[in-house]
Amino acid sequence: MRLVTADVYRDGGSYGARFSGDDGTIYTLWLQRSAMPDEAGRHHRDLFLYAGEFRPFDCKPIPFHSNEECSIVTAIVGILAASEGKEGHAAEPSPYHIEQLRQMLSYIRIRDPW
């Protein structure tokens, strides 16, 4: 997987990242920000992973602390580690996108489990 883009959205702070698979398939990781924080002040709850740019209607959130979430976190950590020192190369994502992915990861790790 290769990071294509990552950004924070103007809906109040949802994060989205797009990745390209080895076969060229685009995958989207979406961390949705809720309108109301939990008692600890956390706003991010639902995490989604899907093929393509648009979330399918029947897409289910990834359970908190599940094996799937752990695999996603491990993959992001690997992508961030591989990007160290490569910022500015034409084939690499921009430092902005890397930083947004880093921020997204920090919120995935502390998201509200409901």
Summary of the structure (lengths in Angstrom):
residues: 114
radius of gyration: 13.9
end to end distance: 29.5
largest distance: 43.5
contacts: 304
relative contact order: 0.22
helix: 29%
strand: 25%
